[in-house]
């Protein structure tokens, strides 16, 4: 399994609207691409000042190749839909290669 992780720090005044948009629009659209089997959205809790509320969304996919397909076919279009929040958040993306899952 492969995980596409997006960590986002927001200006506090957009948090409520952004959360609603993410949960009702953006994450479902990401899943609808067919590239991801699911997503986990978390709030980052830390003693450090990150500059605003910070969230992490982890999208699960079967392989790096499928993630590359997402980058080629869907990323630009879906990222553009966040334009309403332009200048009010900082995002960074990482890829995680799952070695083993324990339960």
CORSUL-V99705 format. One record per residue. RES is the residue in three letters. PHI is phi in whole degrees, -180 to 180 (none if undefined). PSI is psi in degrees with one decimal (NA if undefined). OMEGA is omega in whole degrees, 0 to 359 (* if undefined). Layout:
res:RES phi:PHI psi:PSI omega:OMEGA
res:RES phi:PHI psi:PSI omega:OMEGA
This chain:
res:UNK phi:none psi:152.5 omega:181
res:UNK phi:-129 psi:144.8 omega:180
res:UNK phi:-124 psi:131.0 omega:173
res:UNK phi:-101 psi:111.2 omega:184
res:UNK phi:-106 psi:129.6 omega:176
res:UNK phi:-120 psi:121.2 omega:178
res:UNK phi:-109 psi:129.4 omega:188
res:UNK phi:-129 psi:128.2 omega:172
res:UNK phi:-109 psi:128.6 omega:188
res:UNK phi:-111 psi:155.9 omega:164
res:UNK phi:-74 psi:135.1 omega:187
res:UNK phi:-54 psi:-32.6 omega:185
res:UNK phi:-69 psi:-17.0 omega:179
res:UNK phi:-101 psi:-3.2 omega:189
res:UNK phi:-55 psi:-51.5 omega:184
res:UNK phi:-61 psi:-47.4 omega:181
res:UNK phi:-66 psi:-41.6 omega:180
res:UNK phi:-63 psi:-45.1 omega:179
res:UNK phi:-58 psi:-44.8 omega:178
res:UNK phi:-61 psi:-45.7 omega:180
res:UNK phi:-63 psi:-44.1 omega:179
res:UNK phi:-61 psi:-48.1 omega:185
res:UNK phi:-72 psi:-35.9 omega:185
res:UNK phi:-96 psi:-23.4 omega:186
res:UNK phi:-122 psi:-63.5 omega:192
res:UNK phi:-67 psi:-51.4 omega:181
res:UNK phi:-62 psi:-44.9 omega:175
res:UNK phi:-58 psi:-38.0 omega:177
res:UNK phi:-65 psi:-38.4 omega:177
res:UNK phi:-61 psi:-46.1 omega:180
res:UNK phi:-64 psi:-37.4 omega:181
res:UNK phi:-67 psi:-13.7 omega:176
res:UNK phi:-65 psi:-19.7 omega:183
res:UNK phi:83 psi:0.5 omega:182
res:UNK phi:-89 psi:-22.3 omega:186
res:UNK phi:-119 psi:140.5 omega:181
res:UNK phi:-89 psi:-12.8 omega:180
res:UNK phi:173 psi:176.6 omega:181
res:UNK phi:-147 psi:150.9 omega:176
res:UNK phi:-125 psi:122.8 omega:179
res:UNK phi:-108 psi:128.6 omega:181
res:UNK phi:-133 psi:154.8 omega:172
res:UNK phi:-96 psi:133.4 omega:179
res:UNK phi:-81 psi:125.9 omega:180
res:UNK phi:-115 psi:121.5 omega:182
res:UNK phi:-154 psi:159.2 omega:175
res:UNK phi:-82 psi:-12.4 omega:181
res:UNK phi:-81 psi:147.8 omega:176
res:UNK phi:-83 psi:109.0 omega:181
res:UNK phi:-91 psi:-1.6 omega:178
res:UNK phi:94 psi:1.8 omega:180
res:UNK phi:157 psi:176.6 omega:178
res:UNK phi:-60 psi:137.5 omega:185
res:UNK phi:-127 psi:136.9 omega:182
res:UNK phi:-129 psi:155.2 omega:174
res:UNK phi:-128 psi:133.0 omega:174
res:UNK phi:-120 psi:124.0 omega:181
res:UNK phi:-111 psi:115.5 omega:179
res:UNK phi:-99 psi:124.9 omega:182
res:UNK phi:-92 psi:135.0 omega:174
res:UNK phi:-140 psi:165.1 omega:187
res:UNK phi:-75 psi:-28.5 omega:186
res:UNK phi:-159 psi:164.3 omega:175
res:UNK phi:-63 psi:-34.6 omega:179
res:UNK phi:-62 psi:-39.9 omega:178
res:UNK phi:-67 psi:-39.0 omega:177
res:UNK phi:-63 psi:-40.1 omega:177
res:UNK phi:-61 psi:-38.2 omega:176
res:UNK phi:-61 psi:-41.9 omega:177
res:UNK phi:-60 psi:-47.5 omega:179
res:UNK phi:-57 psi:-45.3 omega:183
res:UNK phi:-70 psi:-41.3 omega:192
res:UNK phi:-100 psi:-26.6 omega:192
res:UNK phi:-130 psi:-28.8 omega:192
res:UNK phi:-57 psi:-49.7 omega:184
res:UNK phi:-59 psi:-45.5 omega:181
res:UNK phi:-64 psi:-46.3 omega:183
res:UNK phi:-71 psi:-36.0 omega:177
res:UNK phi:-66 psi:-35.9 omega:180
res:UNK phi:-62 psi:-26.6 omega:181
res:UNK phi:-70 psi:-11.0 omega:177
res:UNK phi:-89 psi:8.3 omega:183
res:UNK phi:-56 psi:-29.2 omega:180
res:UNK phi:-60 psi:-21.0 omega:180
res:UNK phi:-105 psi:10.1 omega:185
res:UNK phi:-53 psi:135.7 omega:178
res:UNK phi:79 psi:0.0 omega:183
res:UNK phi:-118 psi:10.2 omega:177
res:UNK phi:-153 psi:160.0 omega:172
res:UNK phi:-126 psi:132.1 omega:180
res:UNK phi:-126 psi:143.5 omega:169
res:UNK phi:-135 psi:147.7 omega:187
res:UNK phi:-118 psi:140.5 omega:175
res:UNK phi:-136 psi:157.5 omega:176
res:UNK phi:-114 psi:138.7 omega:181
res:UNK phi:-123 psi:126.8 omega:176
res:UNK phi:-98 psi:110.5 omega:184
res:UNK phi:-72 psi:122.3 omega:179
res:UNK phi:-85 psi:-49.4 omega:179
res:UNK phi:-160 psi:142.8 omega:177
res:UNK phi:-108 psi:134.2 omega:180
res:UNK phi:-114 psi:145.6 omega:174
res:UNK phi:-138 psi:NA omega:*
